[in-house]
Structure formats: structure tokens, C-alpha cells
Amino acid sequence: MTSKAGVSATQDAVEPSSDGGPAELELLGTREQLRWFGMLWVFAAAAHYSDSQPLGVLGVLAFGLPVLAYPTSALAFGVFVAGAGVTGALSLPDAANHTVVSLFVALGFGAAALHVWATRRARQGDEDFLVRWFRAARTPVGLVLLVVYLFTVFDKINTAFFDPATSCAGTLLGDLFTKNGLGFAIPPVMVQGAAIGTVLVEATILALLAVPRCRRWGLLLGIGFHLVLAPATFWDFSTTVFALYLLFVPTRVFAGLVGRSDRTRRIALVAFGIHLLMAIVAGLTGARSGPHAAVWHVLIVVAWYVSVLPLLVQLLRACFADRGPATGYRPRPVVLLLVPLLVFVNGLAPYLGLKTVASFSMFSNLHTEQGRTNHLVPGLASLQVIPYLRDTVTLTTVDLHTDSDDDVVVEPQWATETPPTTIPWLELRRTVADWRDGGVSNVHLEFQRGGVPHVVDNALTDPELGAPLPWWQHRLLAFRALTSADGPDICRW
């Protein structure tokens, strides 16, 4: 692709040409970009289940297969956007980070589609819907990823993350080694080095991606970083990030890949199918917890690598070979910027006292409870204007009874810690509501609130604990434990 064509394609991304040439080039590139983006997004959604609930992938394939079968269809992609949005919303309030990101990506693409449809009569000419859709969505959805990186970096700047005895960097290193059969004692200096290195690398990725001229280097560093993290069962988050990286690549680069990436994509589809098949077999046979668990894990990881690595190498080669100008941000229509603004508010939630789960602070060791914070930036505690993290209870006994052994009882993250466990009062009320919905017939609780001991024979019928919550508190807000007998600063998801 020549520089002249690159310049024309970039200008056309802002103001479509009427002569047909640049417009055809952009249409060609947008379709190829959708082909890549749709495939990786489906991979990411399916990979969410391949580490612990492999049969759950069947639901994803129901609305993901049309994207793989018709990779340039705006309709098939629209169905997947809707499915990803619904799946993400239903997973709240204690969704994984990559699921929350996928939800906001779906909101960004959904809002862009509505805008394009609503303004279709105001447009001149016969420009393709897909081109207008992706043009409108690239900036707000790209900003979603930048905001996520912002908080994953900022949240880690705290005393507990840089302490080798408590840092989540040590926990993740341990998972990375033990799950792949390389378990050994990790020295504190390695943990501290990993903690500092993680913050520096993620901050550098953010800075490089944010500057249009430096994006190819941000892609290179980001791909390398997430390829290293993936074997610690983070292939779902890594694949989500890889999909979003594609939106930072100029359309002209994808236009140059048309016809050249067919074989690579076929290899990716076959390899990812093998990844899912092995995950299902390992899950159904119990091999994940057997004597050969590490072997199965490594095989599953290798299949995932084969499914994404050739694509990423080809993409990077094309990006570094491109000599066209950098493509900047397109802030119009301004209304679509509400999506990354909502992502920013979600990331700010722990500091506001609104919630601590599904707010991009996972694996950061961050504390913002009871009007205090362990963050190294002074004055952040003054942001806590919402009282949920100030009203806490310390649970010493939680005794559940169900009418049937077949009932599936919801177990929040804090319930896996050793009591006494301190959590926000609202989190206890929300969990009681979940237990009721899950078929629990009796919940005996013993706890202290405000220094006063309480014994509740059945929280389900207690006038305060069992009172219904507003839907938005029940479905959107969740909290981690403040502390437990396991320690105040342990790595919490």
C-alpha cells in the first residue's frame, strides 16, 4: 500500500469522498477489520468459559457462530453485539473484568449503530452502513480500552501491591508457574520486581496507544505483555484486549490484508476449536484437578497461542510496514463519548464508595473502605461521598440451609475467606437476596455491626436484612471483603 493511498484513506475516514476510489478502499478495509475483530471477539467470549465452565461456551456459540460464518455481515455482527451486551448485563454485579469490558464495548457499538440509523436520511450519497458504523464506533470503543488501562494502572499504585508479602503480582506469578507445572518458591525480590514492572509496562502501553503516532509500538508491547499473562488462565482477558487493539489500526492496513490473511484465519479457527474441545474434555473428565492437570493446562494454552499468535504477528508486520499517516480520534458524535465516560465512572466507583467489584480494580490490592485508602496518592479518601463502604459488619458465623441438595447456592468471593470477615452492610443484604433467589431456606448469621453483636436466626425473614433491595443496588453493586482472618491485604479478585 503506497503512502498516497494511505493519505487518501485517512482523509476519507473523516470526510468520505464522492469519487468512489477512497470510499471503496475504506469499505474494503472496514469489512476486513470486521472479519478480524468479530472473530477475536467471539474467541474472547468463548474463552471466558474454557477455564472453568467449558459447557457454558454453547450459549456463546449460539450467537457467535453467525459472525464466524458470515464475517463481513453487519447483521450477524449486530446480533453478536446484542448477545454480548445481554450476557455482560446478566453477569453483573460480580462480573469478571473482561466481561465488564465486553459489556461496554457492546454499548459503544450499539449506540453507534443507533446513531448511524437515526441519521441515515441526513447523509448524502450511498455510503455503506458498515463503514459509517465502524467510523462512529472506533473512537468511543477505543477510549473504553484506554480508560480501563488507566484504572488498572492507577489502582495498583498502593502500599499493598508493592509489598511482596501481599502483592497480587506474587499471586499471579504463582498461578502462572504452578498451573503450568513450574511451581517453586518465588523470592520476594521477584514479586516486587513484577509489581513495579507491571505498573510500568501497563502505563507505557496506555501512553503509546493514546498517542496516534506511537500506537504500533503500543500494540507490540501490549501484545507481548498479554501473551505472557495468558497462561495464568487470563487468555479470556488477553483475547478481549487483542480484539480491541484492532480498532487502533488504520483501515488502510486491513485493506492491504484482504486475501492475504485467509489461511491464517483458518488456522486460528481450527486451533481455537481444539482449545475449546480440550477444555470441555478436561472439564467433563475431571482432568483439571487430576495428576496431569498441568499437562492439560499447557495443551489448552498452546492451542490458544496457535489460535491468536499467527494473526497478531501478521497484524504487527502489516502495521510496521505501513507508511501512511497516523489516524487520530474522531469525537463526533459527542453523544457516543458518554460510553467511555460511563466506563470512567465505573472505574472511579471504589473511590466514590459506590462498589469495589467489577470496577477494574481486580488484582490491585486496592482498599478504599471506611473513609480510608491505601493508595499512595494523598487526598483520595475525600472522594468517598457515598456511604456504602463506611457501614460495615464483621461476620463470625454464616450457616445456610437448603430444602434440596440440588439447589445451587451463590457463593460470593468474600464467603471463601476465613471468618471473621468484614464486609459492607449492603453487600450482606445483597447476598441474602441472592441466597433467597437460589433456594436457600434458612440463613443463620452472627455478626458485629458498629461494635454491637447480633444473632439472626433467619436473615431471610429479618425485617432489615431480608428487606428487598432496589434493583440497581441488587444488580449493579457488589463488594469485596475489607478484611478477614486471612489478612486485610491479601490478593482479592
N, C-alpha and C positions, 0 to 999 in steps of 0.2 A: 504494500500500500504506500503510495507516494505521499509526501508532505502536503502537496497541493490538495489531494483528495481528503487528507486528514483535516486540513483547514476548512474545506467546504463542508465536511460532515459536522464539524464542531459548530460552525455558524448556523447550519441548518437545524441543529438541536435547539437553538434558541429561537430562530425565526425561519420556518420552513420555506424552502424555495419553491417557486412555481414552475421551474423548467423541467422538473421530473428527475434529473440526474441525482443531485444530492438527496432528494426525498426518497428515491429508490434505494440508494445506498443506506440511508438510515433505516428504512423498512427492513432491508436485508439484515443489517446488524442487530436491530431490535428483536427480530424473530430468532436469530441465533442466540442472543443474550437470554431470551425467554427459555430457549431449549436447554441451556446450561443451568440457568437459575432454577427453573421448575424442577429439573432432575435432582439437583443438590438439595432443594428444599424438601422434596419428597423423601430423599435419603435421610435428612435430618429428622423429620417427623417420625420415620420408621425406626431410626436408630435409638430414639428415646426408649423404646421397649426392648431392644435387643440385649440389654444388660441385666434385666430383672424380670420383665413380663413379656417374653417373646411372643406369646399368642395375641397380645394386645396390638401387634402390628397389623392384624387382619382388618381392624377398623380403619387404620390409616390407608391401607391399600385400596379400600372401597372408594375413596375419593382421590387417591393419589395415582392409581393406575391410568385413568384417562389422561393425566398430564404426561405420563411416560409413553402412552400410546399415540397421543396427538400433541407432541411437544411444542408446536407453534400455534395451538388453538387458544385464543383468548377466552373462549367459553370454558374449556377444560381447566385452564388456569384459574378462572374466576370461581369455579366450583371448589377447587382446592383452597383458594384464599378463604372462602366461606367456611370450609371444613376446618381449616387451621384456626380460624377465629373462634369458632364454636368450641373446638377441642380445648383451646387455651383458656377460654372463659370458664368452661366446666371444670377445669383443673384447679382453679382458684379456690381458696386463698393461699394454699401452701404449694403452689406450683414450683417446678424447677426453673432455674434462671433461663435456660434456653427456651422453655415453653412460654414464659412471660415475654421473651423477646419475639418469639414467633407470633404471639397474640398481637403485639404492637405492629409488627410487620404486616400482618393481615389487616389491621385497622388502617395502616398507611395506604396499602394497595386498594382496600375497599373504599376509602374516602376519595382517593384519586379517581377510581372508576366512576363514582357518583358525580364527581366534578366534571369529568370528561363527558359523561352522558348528559348532564344538565346544561352544558354549554355547547352542545353539538350544533345547534342552529345558529349560534353566533360565530361559528368558524366559517371561513371561506375555503372553497376548494373541496377536494375529495380525499383528505388525508386519512390514512388508516387509523382505526380506533386504537389498535395495539400500540402504535407509535406515540400517540397522544397520551395514552395511559401510562406507559413507562416513563415518558418525559416528565409527566406530572408527579410520578411516584418516586423517582430516583433520589431527589434531594431530601424529602421528608423521611423516607425509609433509610437512606444513608445516615442521616442525622440520628436516627434511632440507635444505630450501632455506635456512633461516636459518643452519645450520651451514656450508653451502657459502659463503654470503656472508661469514660470519665469517672463514674462511680466505682467501678471495680478497682480503679487505681486509688481514688480518694479515700474510700472506706478502709483500705489496708494501711493507711498512714496512722497507726495507733500502736500503743505500747505492747499489747499482747501479740500482735502479728510479728513484731520484730524481736520478740522474746523466744529463743529456741525451745524453751520448755513448754510453750503453749501454742506456738505459731501453726496456723493451718498449712503453711508451707511444708512443715515437717510431716503433718498428717497426709498430705497429698504425695509427698515423696515416698512415704511408707507404702501407700496404696500402689504407687507406680512400680515399686520394686516387688512387693510381696505378691501382687496379683499376677505378675509376670514371672514368678518363680525365682526372684532375686533378693529375697528377704535377708536383710542384715541390719545391724545396729547403725543408725545414722548419726554421725557425730554432730554435736551442736553447731560447730562452725559451718557445716554443710547446710544445716537448716537455716541459719542466719543468712548465709550467702544466697540461698534460694529465695528467702523472703525479700531481701534487698533487690536481688536480680529480677524477681517477678515484677515488683513495682516499677523498676527502671525500664524493663522491656515493654510492659503494658503502656506506660506513659509515652515511650518512644513510638510505639505503634499508633497511639492516639494522635500524637503530633504529626507524624508522617502522613497518616490518612487524611487529617484535617487540611493539610496544605496540598492543593491540587498538583503542583509540580513534583511533590515528593511521594505521591501515592504508590508508585510502582515499588519503591523501597519499603513502604509500609506494608504492602501486600507480601513482599518477600519475607520480611521479619515476622509478620503476623502468621503467615502460613507455617513457617518453621517453628514458631512458638507453640502453636496449637497442635501441630503434628507431634511434638514432644509430650504434650499433656494428654493426648487422646488415649494412650494405653492404660491410664488410670481410670478407665470407663468414662472418659469425657469425650468420646467420639461423637456423641449427640450434640453437645455444645460446639465442638470444633466444626462439625459439618454445617451447623446453623451459621456460624461465623463465615465459613468459606462461601456459602451461598450469598451472604450479604456483601462479601468482598467484590463479587461480580458487578454490583451496581456502581462501584467506584471506577470501573473500567470503561473507557470511551466506546461508544457504539461502533466506531470505525474499526476497532480492534476485533470485535466479533464478526464484523463483515468480512474481515480478512481470514477468519477461521472457518467460514462456510465451506463445507465439503472436505475440509482437512481434519476435522475432529470426529468424523463418523465412527471410525474404528476405535478411537479412544473411548467414546461414549458407550459403544457396545461392550467393551471390556469392563467399563465401570458398572454397567447394568448387571452383567454376569457375576462379577466379583461381589457386588452388594447383595445379589440374590443368595450367593454362597454364604456371605456373612450372616444374613437372616436365617438361612436354613440351619447353619451350625448353632446359632444362638437358640433356635427353637428346640433342636435335638438335645443340646446341653441342658436346657431348662426342663424339658419333659423327663429326661432320664436322671436328673439329679447330678449330672457330671460336674456342675459348677461348684458343688460342695464336696466332691469326691476326692480321691487321692491324686487324680490327674487334672484337677481344676485349673492349675496354672497352664497346662498344655492346651486345654480347650480355650482358655482365655487368649493365649498367644495366637492360636489359629484364627480366632474370631477377629483379633486386632489386625493380623496380617491381611485377612480378606478385606477388611475395611480400608487398609492402606492401599491395596491394589485398586479399590473402587474409586479412590479420590486422588491418589498421588499422580498418576499419569495426566489427569485433567489439569491439576494445578501446575504441573511442570509445563504443559503446553500453553496454559494461560500466561504464566510468567514469561516464557520465551517470547510470546507474542507482544506482551506489554513492553518488554525491554527492547524489542526490535522496532516498536512503533516510534516514529519521529514526529508525530503530529503534536499540536499544542495541547496543553493541559485543559481539561474541561472543569469549570468551576461549579458553583452552586446556582440553582435556579429557584429563587424564593417565591416565585409565583406559581399557583395562587397562594396567598398568605394564609388562607384558612387551613391549608394542609399542614402548616407548621404547628398546628395545635397538637398533632400526634407526637412529635418529638418533645413538645412542651409537657404533655401528659407523662411521657417517659421520664422527663426530668423531675417532675413532682413525685413520681413513684420512687425514683432513686433518693429523693430528699426525705421520704417518709420516716425513716428511723430517726432523723434529726428533729423532725417535727413532732415525734411521739405518736405517729399515726399507725405504724406497723413495723415489724422487723423481718418478716418472711416475704419472699418473692419481691424484694426491693433491690436486687443486685448486690447485696452485702453478704451473700453466702461465702463461706470460707475466708472471711476477712478478720475474724476475731473482734469485730466492732461491738462496743457497748454504748448505748445512749439512754439507759434507763434511769428512772428516779431522779431526773434533773442533773445527771452527771454523765460524763463521757470519757472514754479512754483515748479519744482522738488527740493527736499531737497539735492540731490547730486550735488555739485558745478561742474561747467565746462561743463555741458551737452549742453548748448546753442551753444558751439563751434562746435558741430557736425552738425549743420544745414547748410549744404553745398548746398542744393537745394533751390531755391528762392521762391517756390510757397507760403509759409506761410508768406513771407515778403511783397508781393504785395497784398494789401487788399482793399476792398471797403466797405463803410458803406451805406447800403440801407435804404432809408426812405419811398419809395413808390414802390410797386410791384402790377401792375394791369394787370390781364390776361383776355383775351377774346377768346372764342372758337366758332366755327361755329355750334356746336351741343351740346345740353345739355347732350348727351350720351357719349361725349368724356371723357376719363379717364385722368385726369391731374396729372402728377407726382408731389408730394409734398415732397421736401427734408426736412430733420429734422430741418434745420435752419428756414424754412418758417413757422413753427408753433410757433416761438418765436415772442415777441412783438417788432416791429421796434422802433428805428433804430437798424439794425442788421449788424454786421461786419463779413464779410466772405472773404476768398481768392478770388482774381480776377479769378483764374482758375476755382473755384467752381461755380462762377456765369456763366461763359462761358459754363461749362459742363451742368448746369441746363437749360440754354437757349436751348441747343441742345436737352435735354430731353423733354422740353416743345414743341419744334417743332415736335419731333417724336410722341408726344402724342396728336397731333391735335390742339394745341393752334395756333390761327391765329394772335394774336397781344399781345405783351408784352411791356407795358409802364413801364419804370424804372426811378426813381430819386435816385441819389446816389452821394456820395463824394469819390473821389479817389485822394490820395496824397494831400488832403486839398482843391481840386478843385471841385465845384459842377457840376454835369452833369444831363441833362434831355434827355432821349432817348425815342422817340415816339414809336418805334417798334424795340426791340432788335433783332428780328428775321432777320431783313434786315440791321441791323447795320454792317458796314464793319469789325469791330473788334469783337464785341460781338457775331455776328451771323456767324463768320467765322468757318468753320469746324475744329474740333479738331482731332489730330492723334488718331487712335482707342485706343491706350493703355492709353492715358490720359482720354478719354471718358469712357472706360470700366473698368479701374483699379483704378482710383484715385477719391476720394471723401473726403470732409472736413466738419467738424462741424463748427458752428458759434464760432467766437472768443469771442464775447460779444453781448449783446442786451439790450433792456430796462428791461428785466427780470433779468439781472445781469451778470457779467463776469464769475462767478464761479458756476453757477447753475449746477445741475447734467445733463449732456448731454449723450445721448446714443451713 
